[in-house]
Amino acid sequence: MKILFNNLSKTKRQRLTLSFFLLAMCSAYGQEKQQDSTKVEKLDEVLVKAVRVDAKSPITHSNVSKEQLAKRNLGQDIPMLLNFLPSVVTTTDAGAGVGYTGIRVRGISSQSTNVTINGIPYNDAESLGTFWVNLGDFASSVESLQLQRGVGTSTNGSGAFGASINVLTDAVSTASSGEISNSFGSYNTRKHTVKFSTGLMNDHIEIAGRLSKIASDGYIDRASSDLKSYFLQGSYIDDNTLIKAITFGGKEVTYQSWNGLEDLYKLENDRTYNTAGEYTDNEGVTRFHDNQVDNYNQDHYQLHWNQRYTNQWSTTLGLNYTKGSGYFEQYKQGEDFADYGFEPLDFSGEIIDETDLIRRRWLDNNFYVFNANANYKNNNINLIFGGSYSHYDGDHFGEVIWAEYASQSEIRDRYYDGNSKKNDLSIFTKANYQLNEKISLYGDLQVRNVTYKTTGTTSDIVEFAIDEDFTFFNPKAGITFELNTDNNIYFSYARANREPNRTDFESNESIEPEQLNDFELGWRHKKGNFTFNANAYYMSYNEQLVLSGQLDDVGNPIRTNSGKSYRLGLELEAIIPVTSKVTIQPNLTLSTNKNDETIIPFDGELQNLGKTDISFSPDLVAANAIVFRPVDNLQMSLLSKFVGEQFMSNTEAKSSKLDSYFINDFNISYVLSFRGNEESQPVFESIAFTGLVNNIFNKKYISNGYYY
């Protein structure tokens, strides 16, 4: 149930919205913020202008508005809300879309997808991954986002190496409002949200915020999630100035569920079985550690200042500080003393050098960002230039909090301790130039310098000393040709370079950075309500860091350089109005994704397997939405998704193949509106009912895994 209250004065109405969750995971109903002033919307959009592209740019992209997110924003993470976009494959550890989730675009892992929030890098500086679990219910505070496929435009932070997601948080609202949302679903999933906005006070100042709590037992046994999050912003705006101070973050406690199943019998007969936390007690009884969890807290503080000087010139400054701290806990049996720096014990001649124990592995990090850019535009040119600097300082350490035999260890001893520092500096210039009525040109130059230094030891108590300095030059260029008012074609080339992450260095200290040359050729057609887009891409890699299929002992995917490789594909998407009440929205990606040469050790010798499929890269990904709107305030949608077969390794081993799957969701929303007149206003503006049934045909499928 969701309740929204507008300003209680006689000139503003209250609003009530009820959302009910029907046989699904969790639910909410969102409505687009009213924007009474064009200047508010345009100034908000400037915060992400440096990392986004417009509709006519030669960059392949999809835009998702707040209104579109709201129809499926049922408490699941943002990757799940993007599941039906072209070339997207999503994963969820717990099986319910709550907790740890992931997204792959064109078969490219989340470590190679750049994510920014208001232009500030969100990817973890060391792992390069994106952990949406730290921002539960964040979609409730998103104004819009843009998914760019391919290298895309220059962005801040770790370079996009196949996709980027640029998020803009809530815009300034001119109308005051309040909202209480409660929703419930399967697997004991529930979401509770409180939001408010003061509206513009004295025509210049707005304060808005959100508190959320999401909990779920998960589809997988014990794969529970307890997520708390918040969002608070204060804004000042006038005709030429927008200043925003924003803080958001969350705390998550998530029971680990990334182990998967090695037992095929259990896969067929007990597919929700979770081996995480499993141990055998002294009487031979199988038990599970009740606190085998990730426990992490992350807080973000952002300050943005956009200033418009003339109709041609404007500037944007952004500051960010992110604090992250937390641990994951594991029960381990029969651990060697030497792995924890313990000294063997002698009990009357009996040597004890193994023990059962509970350990915690900690992260404690600080992340600072400074962004600055300037924009000049006239009738023919739109020029943006600027830069970004970030500094990351992270501690990695481990503690044994209980042991059957603790040897000489003391409370709060650290059995390993390490530190990492990473600096990232980039400068860029990008421009769109309207050559004539038909042709526009795009150019983008970026220089990026990355330094990465580590000290101390890894969790295996091995010295870990990395001191690397990378300098990358990333040029991009494109052309768009307007055939007529309904059609345009575009071509672009982009170069990208990207450094290895921490796990890459831990598995192979001589690992190489990866390079990509991305070629995109597209056609966009729009006539009335009919839209059709076609895009062909060729992504040529050198030393691409592909997923090996293996995981390290904390669940991080292990990657390896693959020499020469490529991804060649065709993306098709359309919006087809069948009737005035029925719309079809299909998309299809056909691709081939190959390592030119795969050499592996086998039976003590190196074997050349020749050309092989790149791991986790299906050749066929398709989606469709059949949308039925019998009346303006009622919408029903059948959402379908097909993912072709894929391999978890780069060797095409049959045992590493994941079968194709086809799933369907059903989404319905109904809004009951109330109307008043100048003399009498209703207490509530509307009541809305929203339902989502995920996987309506109860299809059993596997979307993720790992392979040794």
N, C-alpha and C positions, 0 to 999 in steps of 0.2 A: 504494500500500500504506500502510495506517495501523496503527500500533502504539500501544496505550494501556496504560499500566502503572498499577495502583493501588498503594497503600501495600504495601510488601513484608513487613509484619509478618504473623504467622500469622492475624490476625483480618481481614485485608483481602486481596482477590484481585487478581491481575494481570489485565490485559485486553488482548487483541490484536484489532485490526480491520484487515482487508485491504480496500482499495477498488481496483477495477480500472475503468478508463475504457474504454468500448466505443464506438469510432467517434465520439467527441465531442470537445469542446474541452479540457476539463480536469475533474478529478474529486476528490471527497473524500467522506468519510462522517462524519457528526456525530451525536452522541447528546446528549440533553438531560442537563444536569448534575443529579445527584441532589441533592435538597434534603431533608435529614433534619429540618430545623427550619422550621416555619411562620414563625417570627419573622424568619428570614433572608430568605425570599422577600418578605414584606410590607415589610420595611424597604428592600430593594432597589427595589421598585416605587415607593416614595415619591419616589425621585429624579426620576421622570417624571410624577408625579401632577398637577403643575400644568399640564402641556401635553397630557395625555391625557383621554379621556372613558371612562365605563363603558358597559356593555352597554345600559342603559336610557336613556342620554342622547339628546336629540333631534338628534344629530350623526351624519351618515352616515360610517361608518368600517368598516375591516377590520383585524382583529388577526392577526398572524403570529407564531407561537411559534418557539422555537429548534428544536423537533422538526420543524416544517413546513419551515423553512429548510434543515435538514440533508438532507432528501430530494433537494433540487436544488442544494445548495451545492457546486458542482463547480469552484470557483475563479473563476466569473464574477462580475461586479460586482452589487451589490444591485439596481439597476434591472432586470437580467435575471431575477433571482429573483422579482421582483414582476410579471413580464410577464403572468401569468394572472389577476391581480386585475381587478375590474370597472373599465371605462373607462380602462385603462392601455394606452399604446402606447410601446414602447421602441425605441431606436436604438443602433447600435454602429458606430463609425467603421471599425474594422478588420474587422468582419464576424464576429468570433468571440466577442463578449461580454466580451473582455478588452481593457483600455486605456480609451479614451474612450467612455463610454456615456451615454445620456440617457434620461429618462423624461418622458412627457407624460400628464397626467391630465385627462380631459374636453377634450382638445385644448389644454390650457394648458401653456406651456413650463416648463422646469425653473427658469427665472429667477423664476417665480411660484409655485414650490413651496417651502414653508418646511421646512427639515430641521434637526432638533436631535438631539444626541447627549448623553444623560443630562441633557436640558433645556438644554444649551449650544448656541447657534446654530452651525451648520456652514456655511451658505451664505456664499460669499465676500462680504464687506461691500460691495465696490464693484461687482462684476459681477452680484451676487445669484445667480450660478450655483452649482451643486454639482458638484464635481470628484471623483467616486468613485475616479478613477485614482490619486489621492494616498493612498488607503487600500486597497491591494490586499489581498484575502482578508479584508476586514473582517467579512464575514458569519460567519466562524469565531469571532468574539468578540462576537456579538450574542445576547443572551438573548431579546429579543422586540422587535417593532416594531409601530407602529400607523400605518396610512395613513388619514388623514381626507380625504374628498372635499368640495369646497366650501370656504367660508371656515373652517369648523371652529371650535374654541375658541381663545381668546387664547393666543398662544405668544410665545416670546422671539425676538429678532432681527427680521429683515425679515418683515413680516406675510405670512401665507398668503393667496394670492390665487387660490385654486382647489384647492389641496391642501396637505397637510403630512405629513411622515414623521417620526415621533418614535421614536428608537432608544434602547433600553436595552442597555448592554453587559453582559458576563458577570456573573451573580449570584455571590455568595459561595458557595463549595462547602464542605460539611462534610467531604467525603471527599478524600483526597489522590489524585492521578492524574498520569500522564504520557502523552504521545501523540506519535507520529511518523507523519506522513502523507506519502505520495509518490504522485502520480498523473500519468497521461500521456494525451494525446489527439491529435486531428488538428491539422494545421498546426504540428507540433512544439511543441504546448502542453504544459507540465508545471507542476506545483505541488508544492512541498515545504513542509511545516509541522511545527513542533515546538511542543507545548503542555505546560504543567505546572500543577499546583496542589498546594500543601502541605496543603490541607484546613485545618480550624480547628485551630490549635495553641494549647494551653492553653484551648480552648473560646472563644477570642476573636479570634485573629489568623490571617489567611490571606494568602498571597502567591501570585499566579498570573500566568502570562504566555504569550506566543506569539511565535514568529518565523516569517515566511513569505517565500517567494520564488516568484513566478509569472513565467513567460516564455512568449512565443508569437510565431510568425512572422506570424500573422494571415492571414485569407482574402485581403485586399487585398495586392498586391505591396508588399513591404518594410514593411508595417504592423506592425512588430515592437513588442513590449512587454517591458520588463525592470522588474519591480516587486518591491521589497523593502519589507516592513512589519513592525511589531512592536506588541505590546500588553503592558503590564505594570501590575498593580494590587496595592496593598497595602491590606488592609481590617482594621478593628477593629470588633467587634460585641459588644454585650451585649443585655440585654432591652430597653433603651430607646434605644440609641445605635448609629448606624452611621457610621463615618468611612471614606471611601475616597480614596486617592491614586492617580490613574490617569495613565499616560502612554502615548500611542500615536501612530503616525505612519507615514510611508513615504517612499521615494524612488522616483521613476519616471523612466525614460528610454523615451520612446515615439516611434517614427518617425511623422511627421505623415501623416495619411491623410484629411483633411477636404476636400481639393480637389474630389473628385468628378470626373465625366467630362462634358465639353461635347460630345464627339464621339459621336453616336448610333451610328456604326458600331462604335466600340470598345465601347459599351455592349452591343451585340448579339454581338460577336465576341471581345472581350477585356475582359470586365467587371471583371477584377481589376487592370487597369492603374491605376497610381498616378502622377499627374503631379507630386506633391510632390518637390522636389529635382531636377527635370529641367532640364538645360541642354545647350547645344551647344558643344563644344570648338572650338579654332581650326581643326581639320581637318574640321569639319562633322559630327562624330559625336555622336549623342545619348548623353548620360551622365546619371548621377544622383549628387547629392551624398550621400556615405555617412553624413553626420551631420546630416541634416535632421530634427532631433529636438526634442521638449520634454524638458527636464531640470530636474526640480523636486523639492524636498525640503520636507516639511511635518511639524512636530512639535507635538503637543498635550499640555498638562499641565493636569490637572483635579484639584480638591480638593472633595469633597462631605462635608457633615456634616448628618446627619438626627438630630434629637433628639425623642423622644416624652416629654412631660411628664406627661400624664394620658391617660386613654382618649379624651378630647375634643381635647386640644391637642398639636400637634406643629409643628416648624419644620424648614426645609431651607435650607442655605446652599450655594452653588456658586461656585467660582472657576475661571477658565480663562485660560491664556496659550497662544496659537498663534503659532508662528514659521514663516513660509514664505519660501523663497528659491529662485530658479531662473530659467531662461531658455528661449527657443526659438531655434533656429538656422536660418538660411535662406541658401541660395546665390541671389544675384540677378545678372542679366545686364543690361548696358547701363544702369546707374543714373546719373542726373544727379548731378554733383558738388554742385549746389545743395541737393539733398535731404539731404545729409550735412554741409553746411557746409564742403565742400572748395573750394579756390580753383583755377580753371582753370590748366592747365599749358601752357607754350609750348615746344614742341620745334622750334627752328629755323623758327619761323613757323607750325608746325602746332599748333593749339589742341586740347588734350585736355580734354574736360569730361564724359566718361562713363567708367564703369569697371565691370568685373565685380568682385563683392565677396562676402564672407561676413559676415553681421551676426548679432548676438545681441541680443534684446530681453529685458530683465531685469525681474523683480518681486522686491522685497525688502520684506516686510511683517511687522507685529506686530499682534496682535489680543488685546485684554483683555476679559474678561467677568466681571461680578459679578451673581449671581442670589440672591434671598432671597424666601422665601414662608412663610406660616403657614397652618395648616389647623385649623379647628374643626369638629367634627361631633358630632351626637347622633342620636337616632332619626329626627328629622324634617329636619334640615338638614346639608348638607355645604358648608362655606364655605372658600374658598381666596382669600387676597389676598397680593399681593407685587409685586415689580418686578424689572427687569433693566436693567443699564447696560453698554454696550460701547463701546470705543474702538478705532478702527482707524487705523493709521499706515502708509502704503504708499508706497514709492519705485518709480517707473517710469523706466527709462533704457535707452539703447541703445549698443552698441559695434560698431565694425567691426573684426573680428579678422584679416581679410585683404582686400587689394584689389590688383587688377592695377596700378592707379595710385592711390597713397595720398595724393597731394598733400602738404599740410603736416601731415597728421594724425599724432598720436603714439599709441603703445601705450596702451591703456586710456582714450583720449579718449571722452567721452560725446557723441554727436552730438545726443541729446535727453536731457532730464532733468526729471522732474516729481515732485511729491509730492501725496498726497491724505490728508486726515484726515476721519474720519467718527465722529460720536458718536450713539449710539442709546439713548434712555432711555424705558422704558415702565413704567407701573404699571397694575395690574388688580385687579379683584375679581370673582369668579365664585362662583355658588352653585347647588346643587341642593336644592330644597325639596319634601318630600313633603307635599302638601296634604291628601290622604286616601289611602285604600287604592287608589284608581284613578288619581289624578292626581298627577303630579310636575311641578314648574316649574323652568325653568333660566334663569338670568340671568348676563350677562357684560358687564362694562364695562372698556374699556381706553383709556388716553390714551398716545399715543406721540409723542415729539419726536425729530426727526432733523436733525442739522446736517451739511453736507457742504461741504468747502472744498478746492480744488485750487490749486496753483501750478506754475509752470514751463511746459514745452512738451509737446505730444503727440509721437508718433512721426513725424508729418508736419512737425515743427519749427514748429508753430503754437502761439501762446500759448494756454494752457488755464487760465482763471481762473473757477472756479465757486464761488459763495458762497451756498448755499441753506439755508434753515431751514424745516422742515415740522413742523406739529403736527396730529396726526390723532386723531379721536375715533371709536372702533370699538365700538358697542353690539351686543349679541347677546341673543336671548331665544328660549325654546322651551318646548313643553309636550309631555308624554308621557302617553298615556291607556292604562291597562291594560284591555283588553276582557275578558280572562280570563287564566288561567295560561299559555295557549298563544299569545296574540296581544296586541300593543300597536301603537298608531299614534302618530306624532309629527309635529310641525310646528315649524319653526324659521325665524328670520330673523336674518341677520347682515350687518353693514356692515363693509366693509374699505376701507382707503386704502393706497396704496403709492407710494413714491417712484421716480423713474427711476433707472437705473443709469449707470455711467460711459460705456458705449458709447452710451446714449441721448443723453447730454449732448454727446458728441463729434460725433454726427451732427446734433444740433439743440439748440442751447443754450436755446431757448425751449420745449423739450418740457415737457409737463404731467404731474403725478402722475395716477394712475388711481384710479377709485372703483368699488366693486362693492356692489350690494345682492343678497344671496343668499337665496332662499326654497327650503326643503326640506320635502317632505311624504312620509312613509314609513310602511310597514307591515312589522312583523317577526312572523314566525310560526315557532314551534318546537314540535314534538311528537315526543317520543322522539328518534330519530336524523334525523328529517326537518326541514329548515330551509328557509324561503323568506323572502327579503327583497325588497321593492319600494320604490323611491324615485324620486319625481319632483322635478326641480329647475328653477328658473328663475333665471338669473344675469343681472342687468341691469347693464350697464357704462356708465360715462361716461369717455371718453378712455382706453379700454383700450389698453394697450401691446401690440399684436399683432405677431407676426413678419412682417416685410415680405417675407421670402424671400431677402433679401440677406445677405451676410456682409461684415465688414470684412476688412482685409488680414491679420488674425491669426486668422480663423476665428470671431470672435464674431458671433452673429446680431444684425442691426440691426432694431430695433423702431420702431414709429411709433404715435402716437395715432390712434385710429380713430373719435373722436366717440362717438355712441351705438351700442351693439351689445348683443347678448344671446346666451346659450346656454340652450336649452330641451331637457331630456332626461328619459328614463326609464331607470332602472337596475334590472335584475332579476338575482337570483342565488339559487341553491338548492344544497342538499346532499340528494341523493335516494338512499336505500338501496334498490337494486333487489332484491338478495338479501342474505343474510348475508355474502357474499363480494364482491359487486360494488356499487360506489357511483358515482353520476354527480354531477359538480359543475359545472353550467353557469352562465354569466353572460352577460348581454346588455345593451348600451347602445344605445338609439335616441335620436338627438339632431338638432337643427337649430341651427346656429351662424352667426349673421348679423351683418354690419356694416349698420346701417340705411342708410348712404349712403357711397359710396366715390367720391372725387373725385381724379383723377390728371391729370398733365400729359401730353398726347399731341399730337404735331405742332405744338408751340408753343402749344397752347391747353389750358385745363382742361376735362376731360370728366367728367360725372357718370354713373357706372355704375349708380347706384341701389343696391339691396340686393344684397350679394354674400356669398359664403361666407367665413368667417374662415379664414385660412391654417392648415394643419396640423390641421384639425378634421374628421375623418371622421364621417359621420352614423351609421355602424354599426360597433361594435366588439363582438366576441363571443369567448368562450373556453369551453373545456370540458375536464374531466378525467374519464376513465373509469378508475377505480381497481379493480384486481382483487387480492384477498388470499386466495389459496386456502388458505394456512395463516398462522399468526400472524407468522412470521418471514420471509415472502416477500410482496413487494408489487410489482406491475407497473402502470404508468400510461401511458395514451395521452393526451398533452396537445395540445390543438388551439387555434389562434388565428386569428381572422379580423379583418382591418382593412379597412374600406371605402375607397373612393377619396377622395382629399383633394387640395387645391391647395397649392402652395408659395407662392402669392401671394394677395393679397386682391382680385385683379381677375378671377378665374375664367378666366384665360387658358388655352387648351387645352394649350399647351406647358408649363404649370406644373403639370399634373395628374399625380399619382402614382396608378397603378392599384391596385385592391384586391388583397389577397393572403390566402392561406390556407395556414398551415404547421402541421406536426405534429411533436412530439417524443415519444420513447419513453424512459421512465425505469424502471429495475428496481433493487431492492435486496433482498438476501438476507442474513440474519443467522444464523450458526451459533453457538448458545449451548452453553456447557459448564456442567454442574452438579456441585457437590461436596457434601460433608457436613461435619459438625462436625469429624470427624477428618482429613479429607483434602480439600484445595481444589485445583482445577485451576490450572495455571500461567496460563492465559488465560481470561477470562470469555466472550469471543465473538470470532468472525471474521466480518467483514461484507464482502460484495461489492456494489459499486454501479456501475451503468452508465447512461450517458445517450447517446442518439443524437439529435442535433439535426437538424431538418429532414429527416426520414427519407425523404421522397419527392423530395428534391433540387429543391425549388421555387426557381426564380429570381425574385426579387422586389426591390423598392426600397422602403425604409422611410423614407428621408430624402433631402434634397437642398437646393438653393438656386436662386433664380431672379432674373435681372436683366431 
